[in-house]
Amino acid sequence: MVGKSSSKVKYICDHCGGIASKWAGQCAQCGEWNSFTEMVTQDRRSLHGLKAEPVGRIKPSVLGDVSLDTVARSASGLFELDRVLGGGLVPGSAILLGGDPGIGKSTLALQCIGHLQHAQRVLYVSGEESLQQIAMRAQRLGIGGADIHVLGENEVQLITRHALDIGAQFLVADSIQTLFHAEVPSGPGSVAQVRECASALVSFAKQTGCTVLLIGHVTKEGGIAGPKVLEHLVDTVLYFEGDHSSRFRLIRAFKNRYGTVNEMGVFAMTEDGLREVSNPSSMFLSQDREAAPGSVVFALQEATRPLLVEVQALVDNSSVGHPRRVCVGFDPQRLGMLLAVLHRHLEVPVVERDVFVNVAGGIRLSETAADLAVATALYASAVNRSFPANTVCFGEVGLSGEIRPVPWGESRIHEAASLGFVCAVIPARNTVKNLPIGFEPVPIASLAALGNWMETRSQVDG
């Protein structure tokens, strides 16, 4: 047991993870009230079983002398997951997988272990489910468990001990909220327990070379397993997203020390588990699309991956005093800005009308290149004019009504051409080389030019 000399009382904010030496009614970092929880901190070397190095034993290294040997990655068996990780699993790395309860995190982890079991020693630790429940899920997913070690345990010291005994090379902790450290005087799921359990597992990964996958639920505030401090401890942070009413699941990397961030993998939830979607654009677009007012196809770029998604807008007369502004998959504040720009530069009457915007397939649009697609859909719905079904668009809209260039223009166009689209409305300053044969770019410099083009196009089609 750790002595009193190695313990110290601190107060940690449940909302942001900020630490204070004394209790306060309001957190000075995030402004939350009554969010401080008492925590007894102890020497990390005592907590993690590490011996203190004598002073002067560790010496600094010259950066130029550090070995640059390429880290040997191992395939997880799921190409979409490997894409997001940057090429596969890195030995000794700690990965945090977050998402809403029931979204499929445990299913993804179990499928990953099922692929790895023949090449590595794997250990699946569950603090929430019984071993029988895990076995039933594995049977449903068609996973043979002959080489999978499972453990129903919550104490992190025992977990690392069992992992050492079997020489685990891949460890799944499901979930971090259910684990506890015996020397931390608080209950499982508290900020102190989450911090220390995650820190102990990260230290275990670095010391043994075992890849550790931590599963964490997203809280009602949108954080993983409590404060952001947990995300700072690990090497990679993955978010598993998706609408429960949709079978599509998206996995994104928001932090990755071994690869790019904002990469995205696409899965479809089936009765037999998660199935990889190699061509998500064809899944997000309906096969029999027809031109309709308020429907526009946007060429999205997620890191190195282009996708085509359908943006839908509806502008209708309001029956209430305050017109509604409803967004699904798009930033409501950016919608307000686009409505103001449309009203100012195209004289679209939207002030007293209801406005609805939806991104089909459960995709959330965050890049500014979606501005033109949303503005076009709003304009087409407001004037009851159809946008061509064989045309995509992308571009950023400025407050003065200009269409600003965006990166990855060539990649977006080639993705559109591969799916049968023959035209793209793009910013005038987006220079695209190596156009696909027969593909027609329509460069526009302003929203006024967009309105003129749509009017001319409707007259030709009419």
C-alpha positions as CSV (number, residue, x, y, z in Angstrom):
1,M,0.0,0.0,0.0
2,V,1.3,3.5,-0.9
3,G,2.3,5.6,2.1
4,K,0.9,9.0,2.9
5,S,4.0,10.8,1.7
6,S,3.3,9.7,-1.9
7,S,-0.4,10.9,-1.8
8,K,-1.8,14.3,-2.4
9,V,-5.3,15.6,-2.5
10,K,-6.3,17.5,-5.7
11,Y,-9.6,18.5,-7.3
12,I,-10.4,17.6,-10.9
13,C,-13.1,19.0,-13.1
14,D,-15.5,16.3,-14.4
15,H,-16.2,18.4,-17.5
16,C,-12.8,19.4,-18.9
17,G,-10.3,17.5,-16.7
18,G,-8.8,20.7,-15.3
19,I,-6.9,20.2,-12.0
20,A,-7.0,22.6,-9.0
21,S,-5.2,22.5,-5.7
22,K,-8.3,23.4,-3.8
23,W,-12.1,23.1,-4.3
24,A,-13.8,25.9,-6.1
25,G,-17.4,26.5,-7.1
26,Q,-16.6,27.2,-10.7
27,C,-13.9,25.7,-12.9
28,A,-11.5,28.5,-14.1
29,Q,-10.7,26.6,-17.4
30,C,-14.2,25.7,-18.8
31,G,-16.5,27.8,-16.6
32,E,-18.6,24.9,-15.4
33,W,-20.2,25.2,-11.9
34,N,-20.0,22.5,-9.2
35,S,-17.9,20.2,-11.4
36,F,-14.9,19.6,-9.1
37,T,-14.3,16.1,-7.6
38,E,-11.8,15.3,-4.9
39,M,-9.0,13.0,-6.1
40,V,-6.1,11.5,-4.1
41,T,-3.2,11.4,-6.5
42,Q,-0.3,9.1,-5.9
43,D,3.1,8.5,-7.3
44,R,2.7,7.1,-10.8
45,R,5.7,4.8,-10.4
46,S,3.9,3.3,-7.4
47,L,0.7,3.0,-9.3
48,H,2.1,1.3,-12.4
49,G,4.7,-0.8,-10.6
50,L,7.7,1.1,-12.1
51,K,11.0,1.5,-10.4
52,A,12.4,5.0,-10.0
53,E,15.5,5.6,-12.1
54,P,18.4,7.2,-10.2
55,V,19.0,10.8,-11.0
56,G,21.4,11.1,-13.9
57,R,20.9,7.6,-15.2
58,I,18.8,8.7,-18.2
59,K,20.6,11.0,-20.6
60,P,19.4,13.0,-23.6
61,S,20.0,11.8,-27.1
62,V,21.0,13.6,-30.2
63,L,18.1,13.9,-32.6
64,G,20.2,13.0,-35.6
65,D,21.3,9.8,-34.0
66,V,17.8,8.5,-33.3
67,S,17.0,5.4,-35.4
68,L,14.5,6.0,-38.2
69,D,13.7,2.3,-38.8
70,T,10.2,1.9,-40.2
71,V,7.7,0.6,-37.7
72,A,6.4,-2.8,-38.7
73,R,2.6,-2.7,-38.9
74,S,0.3,-5.7,-38.7
75,A,-3.0,-5.9,-40.6
76,S,-6.1,-5.9,-38.5
77,G,-8.0,-8.0,-41.1
78,L,-10.3,-5.0,-41.8
79,F,-9.0,-2.9,-44.6
80,E,-11.3,0.1,-43.8
81,L,-9.9,0.1,-40.2
82,D,-6.3,-0.2,-41.5
83,R,-7.0,2.8,-43.8
84,V,-8.0,4.9,-40.8
85,L,-5.1,3.8,-38.7
86,G,-2.6,4.7,-41.4
87,G,-1.8,1.3,-42.7
88,G,-2.4,-1.1,-39.8
89,L,-1.7,-1.7,-36.1
90,V,1.5,-0.4,-34.6
91,P,3.1,-2.5,-31.9
92,G,3.1,-0.7,-28.5
93,S,0.4,1.8,-29.6
94,A,-2.6,2.7,-27.6
95,I,-5.9,3.3,-29.5
96,L,-9.0,4.8,-28.1
97,L,-12.3,3.8,-29.9
98,G,-15.2,6.0,-28.9
99,G,-18.8,6.0,-29.9
100,D,-22.4,6.0,-28.7
101,P,-23.6,2.9,-26.8
102,G,-24.8,0.2,-29.2
103,I,-23.2,1.7,-32.3
104,G,-21.0,-1.4,-32.9
105,K,-17.7,-0.8,-31.0
106,S,-17.6,-4.2,-29.4
107,T,-18.6,-5.9,-32.6
108,L,-15.7,-4.2,-34.5
109,A,-13.2,-5.1,-31.7
110,L,-14.3,-8.7,-31.7
111,Q,-14.1,-9.0,-35.5
112,C,-10.6,-7.5,-35.4
113,I,-9.5,-10.0,-32.8
114,G,-11.1,-12.8,-34.9
115,H,-8.8,-11.9,-37.8
116,L,-5.7,-11.5,-35.6
117,Q,-6.0,-14.6,-33.5
118,H,-4.0,-16.9,-35.8
119,A,-1.1,-14.4,-36.1
120,Q,-0.9,-12.9,-32.6
121,R,-1.7,-13.7,-29.0
122,V,-4.9,-11.8,-28.4
123,L,-6.8,-11.0,-25.2
124,Y,-10.3,-9.6,-25.0
125,V,-11.2,-8.1,-21.6
126,S,-14.8,-7.3,-20.9
127,G,-15.9,-5.4,-17.8
128,E,-19.5,-5.2,-19.0
129,E,-20.5,-8.5,-20.5
130,S,-20.1,-12.1,-19.3
131,L,-18.0,-14.6,-21.1
132,Q,-21.1,-16.4,-22.3
133,Q,-22.4,-13.2,-23.9
134,I,-19.0,-12.7,-25.7
135,A,-19.1,-16.3,-26.9
136,M,-22.7,-15.9,-28.2
137,R,-21.7,-12.8,-30.1
138,A,-18.6,-14.5,-31.6
139,Q,-20.8,-17.4,-32.7
140,R,-23.3,-15.0,-34.4
141,L,-20.4,-13.3,-36.2
142,G,-18.9,-16.7,-37.3
143,I,-15.7,-16.3,-35.3
144,G,-14.0,-19.4,-34.0
145,G,-12.6,-18.7,-30.6
146,A,-9.9,-21.5,-30.4
147,D,-7.1,-19.0,-30.1
148,I,-8.9,-16.1,-28.4
149,H,-8.3,-15.5,-24.7
150,V,-11.2,-13.8,-22.9
151,L,-11.2,-12.3,-19.5
152,G,-14.0,-11.0,-17.4
153,E,-12.2,-8.6,-15.0
154,N,-12.4,-4.9,-13.9
155,E,-9.2,-4.5,-11.9
156,V,-6.5,-3.0,-14.2
157,Q,-3.6,-4.6,-12.3
158,L,-5.0,-8.1,-12.7
159,I,-5.6,-7.4,-16.4
160,T,-2.0,-6.4,-17.1
161,R,-0.8,-9.4,-15.1
162,H,-2.9,-11.8,-17.1
163,A,-1.8,-10.1,-20.3
164,L,1.9,-10.6,-19.3
165,D,1.3,-14.2,-18.4
166,I,0.0,-15.1,-21.9
167,G,2.3,-12.8,-23.7
168,A,-0.5,-10.8,-25.3
169,Q,0.3,-8.9,-28.4
170,F,-3.2,-7.3,-28.9
171,L,-5.4,-6.3,-25.9
172,V,-8.9,-5.0,-26.0
173,A,-10.3,-3.3,-22.9
174,D,-14.1,-3.1,-23.2
175,S,-14.8,-0.6,-21.8
176,I,-12.5,1.9,-20.0
177,Q,-15.4,3.2,-17.9
178,T,-15.8,-0.1,-16.1
179,L,-12.2,-0.6,-15.1
180,F,-10.7,0.5,-11.7
181,H,-7.4,0.8,-10.1
182,A,-7.3,-0.7,-6.6
183,E,-5.1,2.1,-5.2
184,V,-7.3,5.0,-6.4
185,P,-10.0,5.8,-3.9
186,S,-13.0,6.4,-6.2
187,G,-15.5,4.3,-8.1
188,P,-15.2,3.0,-11.7
189,G,-16.0,5.5,-14.3
190,S,-14.9,8.5,-12.2
191,V,-12.4,10.9,-13.8
192,A,-9.6,9.7,-11.5
193,Q,-10.2,6.1,-12.3
194,V,-10.5,6.6,-16.0
195,R,-7.3,8.6,-16.0
196,E,-5.2,6.1,-14.0
197,C,-6.6,3.0,-15.7
198,A,-5.9,4.4,-19.1
199,S,-2.4,5.6,-18.0
200,A,-1.6,2.1,-16.7
201,L,-2.7,0.4,-19.9
202,V,-0.8,2.9,-22.0
203,S,2.3,2.3,-19.9
204,F,1.8,-1.5,-20.3
205,A,1.6,-1.0,-24.1
206,K,4.9,1.0,-24.2
207,Q,6.8,-1.4,-22.0
208,T,5.7,-4.7,-23.7
209,G,5.0,-3.7,-27.3
210,C,1.4,-4.9,-27.0
211,T,-1.1,-3.0,-29.0
212,V,-3.9,-1.8,-26.7
213,L,-7.4,-1.0,-27.9
214,L,-9.5,1.0,-25.3
215,I,-13.2,1.2,-25.9
216,G,-15.0,4.3,-24.5
217,H,-18.6,5.4,-24.6
218,V,-19.4,9.0,-25.7
219,T,-20.9,11.1,-22.9
220,K,-23.9,13.3,-23.3
221,E,-21.5,16.3,-23.6
222,G,-19.8,14.6,-26.6
223,G,-16.6,13.6,-25.0
224,I,-15.1,10.1,-24.8
225,A,-15.3,8.5,-21.3
226,G,-15.3,11.9,-19.6
227,P,-12.8,14.7,-20.0
228,K,-10.4,15.3,-22.9
229,V,-7.5,14.2,-20.8
230,L,-8.1,10.6,-21.9
231,E,-7.6,11.5,-25.5
232,H,-4.2,13.1,-24.7
233,L,-2.9,9.9,-23.2
234,V,-3.3,7.6,-26.2
235,D,-1.7,7.6,-29.6
236,T,-4.8,7.3,-31.8
237,V,-8.4,8.5,-31.2
238,L,-11.1,6.9,-33.4
239,Y,-14.7,7.9,-33.4
240,F,-17.3,5.3,-34.5
241,E,-20.4,7.2,-35.8
242,G,-23.7,6.4,-37.4
243,D,-27.4,6.8,-37.1
244,H,-29.1,3.9,-35.3
245,S,-31.8,4.0,-37.9
246,S,-29.2,3.6,-40.7
247,R,-27.1,0.5,-41.3
248,F,-24.1,2.6,-42.3
249,R,-21.3,3.1,-39.7
250,L,-18.4,5.6,-40.2
251,I,-15.1,5.4,-38.3
252,R,-12.9,8.5,-38.3
253,A,-9.4,9.3,-36.9
254,F,-9.3,12.6,-35.0
255,K,-5.8,12.0,-33.6
256,N,-3.1,9.7,-35.0
257,R,0.6,9.7,-34.2
258,Y,1.2,7.1,-36.8
259,G,-0.8,8.4,-39.7
260,T,-3.1,11.1,-41.1
261,V,-6.1,12.5,-39.3
262,N,-9.6,12.9,-40.6
263,E,-9.4,9.7,-42.5
264,M,-12.6,7.8,-42.8
265,G,-13.7,4.1,-43.1
266,V,-17.2,3.0,-44.0
267,F,-18.9,-0.1,-42.7
268,A,-22.4,-1.5,-43.1
269,M,-24.1,-3.2,-40.1
270,T,-25.6,-6.5,-41.1
271,E,-26.9,-9.6,-39.2
272,D,-23.5,-11.2,-39.5
273,G,-21.6,-8.1,-38.1
274,L,-19.9,-5.2,-39.8
275,R,-19.2,-5.5,-43.5
276,E,-16.7,-3.2,-45.2
277,V,-18.0,-0.8,-47.9
278,S,-15.2,-0.5,-50.5
279,N,-17.2,1.9,-52.7
280,P,-19.3,4.1,-50.3
281,S,-20.3,6.7,-53.0
282,S,-22.5,4.1,-54.7
283,M,-24.1,3.2,-51.4
284,F,-24.9,6.8,-50.3
285,L,-26.5,7.6,-53.7
286,S,-29.7,6.1,-54.8
287,Q,-29.4,4.0,-58.0
288,D,-32.3,5.6,-59.8
289,R,-31.7,9.3,-59.0
290,E,-33.7,11.8,-60.9
291,A,-33.5,15.6,-61.0
292,A,-35.6,17.2,-58.3
293,P,-35.8,20.7,-56.8
294,G,-33.6,20.8,-53.7
295,S,-31.5,17.7,-54.5
296,V,-27.8,18.2,-55.2
297,V,-24.9,15.8,-55.3
298,F,-21.8,17.0,-53.4
299,A,-18.3,15.7,-54.0
300,L,-16.9,15.3,-50.5
301,Q,-13.2,14.8,-49.7
302,E,-12.4,12.9,-46.5
303,A,-8.6,13.0,-46.1
304,T,-7.4,11.0,-49.1
305,R,-10.8,9.6,-49.9
306,P,-13.4,11.2,-52.3
307,L,-17.1,10.5,-51.7
308,L,-20.3,11.5,-53.3
309,V,-23.2,12.3,-51.1
310,E,-26.7,13.8,-51.7
311,V,-27.6,17.1,-50.1
312,Q,-31.3,17.7,-49.8
313,A,-33.0,21.1,-49.0
314,L,-36.6,22.2,-48.6
315,V,-37.7,25.8,-48.4
316,D,-41.4,26.1,-47.6
317,N,-43.9,28.6,-46.3
318,S,-43.9,28.8,-42.5
319,S,-47.1,28.3,-40.5
320,V,-45.6,29.6,-37.2
321,G,-44.4,33.0,-36.1
322,H,-40.7,32.0,-36.0
323,P,-39.6,30.1,-39.1
324,R,-37.8,26.8,-38.4
325,R,-34.2,26.1,-39.3
326,V,-33.5,22.4,-39.2
327,C,-30.2,20.8,-40.1
328,V,-29.2,17.1,-40.2
329,G,-25.6,16.5,-41.1
330,F,-24.7,20.2,-41.5
331,D,-23.6,23.1,-39.2
332,P,-26.7,25.2,-38.3
333,Q,-24.6,28.3,-37.9
334,R,-23.1,27.9,-41.4
335,L,-26.7,27.4,-42.7
336,G,-27.7,30.8,-41.3
337,M,-24.7,32.4,-43.0
338,L,-25.6,30.8,-46.4
339,L,-29.2,31.9,-46.1
340,A,-28.1,35.5,-45.5
341,V,-25.8,35.4,-48.5
342,L,-28.6,33.9,-50.7
343,H,-31.0,36.6,-49.6
344,R,-28.5,39.4,-50.2
345,H,-27.0,38.3,-53.5
346,L,-29.7,36.3,-55.2
347,E,-32.7,37.9,-53.5
348,V,-34.0,34.5,-52.4
349,P,-37.0,35.0,-50.0
350,V,-36.1,32.9,-47.0
351,V,-36.6,35.2,-44.1
352,E,-40.1,34.2,-43.3
353,R,-39.9,30.6,-44.6
354,D,-39.1,27.3,-43.0
355,V,-35.7,25.8,-44.1
356,F,-34.7,22.1,-43.8
357,V,-31.3,20.7,-44.8
358,N,-30.5,17.0,-44.8
359,V,-27.4,15.0,-45.8
360,A,-28.5,11.6,-46.9
361,G,-26.9,8.5,-45.5
362,G,-26.0,9.9,-42.0
363,I,-22.9,11.7,-43.3
364,R,-21.9,14.9,-41.4
365,L,-20.4,17.6,-43.6
366,S,-17.7,19.7,-41.9
367,E,-15.5,21.0,-44.8
368,T,-16.3,24.4,-46.3
369,A,-16.4,22.9,-49.8
370,A,-20.0,21.8,-49.0
371,D,-21.2,25.5,-49.1
372,L,-21.9,25.5,-52.8
373,A,-23.9,22.3,-52.7
374,V,-26.0,23.4,-49.8
375,A,-26.5,26.9,-51.3
376,T,-27.5,25.4,-54.6
377,A,-30.0,23.0,-53.0
378,L,-31.5,25.9,-51.1
379,Y,-31.8,28.1,-54.1
380,A,-33.2,25.3,-56.3
381,S,-35.9,24.5,-53.7
382,A,-36.8,28.1,-53.1
383,V,-37.3,28.8,-56.9
384,N,-38.6,25.3,-57.6
385,R,-36.0,24.5,-60.1
386,S,-34.2,21.2,-60.5
387,F,-30.5,20.8,-60.5
388,P,-29.2,18.3,-63.2
389,A,-29.0,14.8,-62.0
390,N,-25.8,14.0,-63.8
391,T,-23.9,17.0,-62.2
392,V,-22.0,17.4,-59.0
393,C,-20.8,20.5,-57.3
394,F,-18.3,21.7,-54.7
395,G,-16.9,25.1,-53.6
396,E,-16.8,27.5,-50.7
397,V,-19.1,30.5,-50.5
398,G,-17.9,33.8,-49.2
399,L,-20.0,36.5,-47.6
400,S,-19.7,38.7,-50.7
401,G,-21.2,35.9,-52.8
402,E,-18.0,34.8,-54.4
403,I,-17.2,31.1,-54.9
404,R,-13.8,30.4,-53.4
405,P,-11.5,27.5,-54.6
406,V,-11.1,24.3,-52.5
407,P,-8.4,21.6,-52.5
408,W,-8.6,18.1,-54.1
409,G,-10.7,19.3,-57.1
410,E,-9.2,16.7,-59.5
411,S,-9.8,13.9,-57.0
412,R,-13.5,14.9,-56.6
413,I,-14.1,15.1,-60.3
414,H,-12.5,11.7,-61.0
415,E,-14.7,10.1,-58.4
416,A,-17.8,11.7,-59.9
417,A,-16.7,10.5,-63.4
418,S,-16.2,6.9,-62.2
419,L,-19.9,6.8,-61.1
420,G,-21.3,8.1,-64.4
421,F,-21.5,11.9,-63.7
422,V,-20.6,14.0,-66.7
423,C,-20.6,17.6,-65.4
424,A,-19.4,19.5,-62.3
425,V,-20.1,23.0,-61.1
426,I,-16.8,24.2,-59.6
427,P,-15.1,27.4,-58.4
428,A,-13.7,29.4,-61.3
429,R,-10.2,29.4,-59.7
430,N,-10.1,25.6,-59.3
431,T,-7.8,24.6,-62.1
432,V,-8.3,20.9,-62.9
433,K,-5.8,19.0,-65.0
434,N,-6.3,15.6,-66.6
435,L,-10.0,15.8,-66.9
436,P,-11.8,12.5,-67.6
437,I,-12.8,12.1,-71.3
438,G,-16.2,13.6,-72.0
439,F,-16.4,15.4,-68.6
440,E,-17.6,19.0,-68.6
441,P,-16.5,21.4,-65.8
442,V,-18.6,24.5,-65.3
443,P,-16.5,27.1,-63.6
444,I,-18.4,29.9,-61.7
445,A,-17.1,32.9,-59.8
446,S,-20.2,34.0,-57.9
447,L,-23.7,33.0,-56.8
448,A,-25.1,35.3,-59.4
449,A,-23.3,33.3,-62.1
450,L,-24.7,30.1,-60.5
451,G,-28.3,31.5,-60.8
452,N,-27.8,32.5,-64.4
453,W,-26.4,29.1,-65.3
454,M,-29.3,27.2,-63.6
455,E,-31.8,29.5,-65.4
456,T,-30.1,28.9,-68.8
457,R,-29.9,25.1,-68.1
458,S,-33.6,24.9,-67.1
459,Q,-34.6,26.7,-70.4
460,V,-32.4,24.3,-72.4
461,D,-33.8,21.2,-70.6
462,G,-37.3,22.6,-70.8
